[in-house]
Amino acid sequence: MRGKAFGRLWIVAAAILWGTTGTAQAFAPPGATPPSVGASRILIGGLALLVIAGLQGQLTRYAACWPRLPLLLAALGVAAYQLCFFAGVVRAGIALGTVVALGSAPILTGMVTKLRGEPWEPGWPIATFLALLGLACILLPGRANHVDLLGVMLCAGAGAAYAMFTVASRQALLAGTPETGTMAIAFTGGAALLLPLLLLRPHDWLANPRGLAVALHLGLIATALAYICFSRGLRVTPASTATTLSLAEPLTATTLGIVVLGERPPLMAAVGMLLLLSGLVWLAITPRWRRDARLSIPPPPAGNAG
């Protein structure tokens, strides 16, 4: 399942798993604040990825080819996203903050990859426009007119952090590093950078069986498994395309809110879901008229197989 078509499916699968986080958090007990939930998620997910990579021998087998700078940037991206996003949505609001964070990531990633000489796929500009327009329709109706500029800037910083994580992770995969090992180092590194802050957050809700179940789902399924899927897709998918396909996350979250939590979104949100879905479908079916050999990453050299 290393082909380009399957690569896109891996990315969408990861986004669907990410989209379960909001619904899962709704079942958390009192005291499970967003920062403490996010901290627990990144710590559990990072440790799980580290264990899986260790059992597969990836941490020692490929030690000679670990690119330090891309992995450091990926870890910084993980940590910076947590800090910027949670601080930003507190000031700007969840709806507007999510639009800015998720909406800026594909645009910033596209700009960075273009500057690096990696061409956009033919359907990326139209698909990204449709997806962002749909995202705005889903999340913005009914929000207050007041806009907190600092909050918006922090959320844009979260988008930039996610773009840095995606581009740096792809660069590490280009160097031949294994998928799970790359994500393990990025997330355990990000958790280590945030450890002083993690220790200051109350985590009493984890003693509740329901809270522990939520934390395990977020860490093992919505993080570890999701980023294994994401890394497999990212190996054969341009970073700009991957971040646009990742917008399947809010589409999944909205759908689960309707089906599981009984939410009733306004008409504009329904229109937004159709626009977002049409953008993802457009990106998935657009013929690849310009094939570039640089977009196809070869497997690790035989000499590194141990």
FENNORVEN-V265762 format. One record per residue. OMEGA is omega in whole degrees, -180 to 180 (* if undefined). NEAR is the number of other C-alpha atoms within 8 Angstrom. D_LAST is the distance of its C-alpha to the last C-alpha in whole Angstrom. Layout:
omega={OMEGA	OMEGA}
near={NEAR	NEAR}
d_last={D_LAST	D_LAST}
This chain:
omega={-178	-178	-177	179	179	177	179	178	176	-180	180	177	177	-179	177	178	176	-177	178	-173	-179	179	179	-179	179	179	179	-179	177	-179	179	-179	180	179	-179	177	179	179	179	-179	-176	-180	180	-180	180	179	179	178	180	179	-180	179	179	179	178	179	-175	-175	180	-175	-177	-175	-176	-175	178	176	-170	-176	178	-180	176	179	178	178	177	178	178	-178	-177	179	-179	-177	-176	-174	-177	177	-178	-177	176	-177	-173	-175	-176	-176	-178	-179	179	177	-177	-177	-178	-178	-179	-176	179	-179	-180	178	178	179	-178	-178	178	178	178	177	179	-174	174	172	-173	-176	-172	-177	-179	-179	-180	178	180	-178	180	177	178	179	178	180	-179	-167	-172	-176	174	-178	-179	-179	-179	180	178	-174	180	178	178	180	178	179	174	175	176	176	178	179	178	177	179	178	-177	-178	-179	178	178	178	177	178	175	-179	177	180	-179	-174	-175	179	179	179	-180	-179	-179	-175	176	175	177	178	179	179	-178	-173	178	179	-179	-176	-178	-177	177	180	-180	-177	179	178	176	-179	179	178	179	179	178	-179	180	177	-178	-177	-174	-175	-174	177	-175	-179	-178	-177	169	176	-178	-178	178	177	-176	179	-176	-178	177	-177	-180	178	-178	-178	176	177	179	178	169	179	179	176	178	-178	179	179	179	177	180	-172	-173	-174	177	179	179	-177	177	-178	-179	178	177	176	179	178	179	178	-180	179	180	177	179	178	179	-180	-177	-173	-179	179	179	-177	-179	179	-179	-177	-178	-179	180	-175	179	176	180	179	-177	-178	-180	-175	176	*}
near={4	8	7	8	7	10	16	13	9	12	16	11	11	16	15	11	12	11	14	12	11	8	12	11	9	6	9	10	9	5	7	11	6	7	8	12	11	9	10	10	13	14	12	12	14	18	10	12	13	12	8	9	13	11	7	6	8	13	9	7	10	13	8	6	9	10	8	6	6	11	15	10	11	14	15	14	14	14	12	11	13	10	9	12	14	10	11	16	15	9	10	14	9	8	10	13	15	12	13	12	14	10	12	12	13	14	10	11	16	11	8	8	13	10	7	6	6	10	7	11	9	10	10	12	8	8	14	12	9	12	16	10	11	15	14	10	13	13	11	10	9	4	7	5	4	4	7	8	7	9	14	15	9	12	17	11	13	15	16	12	13	12	14	12	14	12	11	12	14	12	9	14	13	10	10	11	13	10	11	13	14	14	14	14	12	15	14	14	11	14	13	7	9	9	8	7	7	9	7	6	8	6	8	7	11	9	7	9	7	9	14	11	8	12	13	11	10	13	17	12	11	15	14	13	10	14	11	12	12	12	14	13	16	13	13	13	13	11	13	13	13	13	13	13	13	11	12	14	12	9	12	12	13	8	8	11	11	11	8	7	8	7	7	5	8	7	6	10	13	10	11	14	13	9	12	17	11	11	14	13	8	10	12	8	6	8	6	7	5	6	6	7	5	6	10	9	9	6	5	10	7	5	5	10	8	5}
d_last={23	21	25	27	30	27	26	29	30	27	29	32	31	29	33	34	33	34	37	37	37	41	42	40	42	45	45	44	47	49	47	44	44	42	41	40	38	36	35	34	32	30	29	29	27	25	24	23	21	19	19	18	15	14	14	12	9	10	12	9	6	8	10	11	12	14	18	20	23	23	21	24	27	25	26	29	30	30	32	34	35	36	38	40	40	42	44	45	46	48	50	50	50	47	48	49	46	43	45	44	41	39	42	41	37	37	39	38	34	36	37	34	32	35	36	32	33	31	34	35	35	39	40	38	42	44	42	41	45	46	43	44	48	47	45	49	51	49	49	52	55	57	56	58	59	58	55	53	52	50	48	48	46	44	43	42	40	38	38	36	34	32	32	30	28	27	27	25	23	23	22	19	18	19	16	13	13	13	16	17	15	17	20	20	20	23	25	24	25	28	29	29	31	33	33	37	38	37	38	42	42	44	41	44	44	40	42	44	42	43	41	38	38	38	36	33	34	33	30	28	30	31	28	25	25	27	25	22	24	25	22	21	24	24	21	23	27	28	29	33	33	30	33	36	34	34	38	37	37	41	42	40	42	45	45	44	47	49	48	47	49	52	52	54	53	56	57	55	52	52	52	49	47	48	47	44	43	45	42	39	40	41	38	36	39	39	38	36	38	36	32	30	27	26	26	23	20	17	14	11	10	8	7	5	4	0}
